[in-house]
Amino acid sequence: MSLLLMLPITSLAYRLMPDLRFVQFPWRWLMVIGAAYAVFVVAVMPGFRGKSWVYAVLLAGLIAVCNLALQPRCDPEDTPFMIANLYHTGYGYMGTDEYVPAGGDNYEIKPDFPVFRLRGEGGGALPSGAQGTLLRWSTYRKQLAVESPQPVQLVLRLMNYPAWWVRVNRRQIMPQSDDPTGRMVIALPAGHSEVEVRFVRTPDRWLGDGISVVAFIFLCGFCYVEYQRRKR
């Protein structure tokens, strides 16, 4: 299937399923073919007699040579070191465009935006006396407390992905998206508000885990059957 998806004969599939060309360019299927090809090459090669550490050294050398010869060079600002430094500043980093939530735009986001910001209802001026307190800001959980004499909007430095679960005063609500950045906007009533934002597991992630578990069980069963066959 991977081989066919790289041939012109399957161009009709890319036209009928437009999302397919955004998920995988035709030549990216070489990654899948490469894994199968590696398995086949090892399977047909004869067994070698020798010490296991020799193979470990050869494997490490092969990885090093391929990394030096085939690894593409990235721009200085895209190196892991520079990305890590930018991440630790607390301002975050620009994500990949195709992974931005619907309605969001990476290029509209300013790097100096605070962790959260309050604004008036409908995006107007902030009421006098409104203030917010950050209680917790971790990767998968955010907690804030807001006091305001009038209804306000809480804008988080957080893209409004579907997996974020939001509760205001222990009641689940549906957040909105800021236009045009795509940041999460939470409408709060007048008075005291306790806000909790958590990253939860969506059905597609559970489905992926289930497929992985089934594949693992199948692999264990295959190994067991093969072991019993050789034993007999």
Secondary structure, 3 states (H helix, E strand, C coil): CCCHHHCHHHHHHHHHCCCHHHHCCHHHHHHHHHHHHHHHHHHHCCCCCCCHHHHHHHHHHHHHHHHHHHCCCCCHHHCHHHHHHHHHCCCCCCCCHHHCCCCCCHHHCCCCCCCEEEEEHHHCCCCCCCEEEEEEECCCEEEEEEEECCCEEEEEEEECCCCEEEEECCEEECCEECCCCCEEEEEECCEEEEEEEEECCCHHHHHHHHHHHHHHHHHHHHHHHHHHHHHC
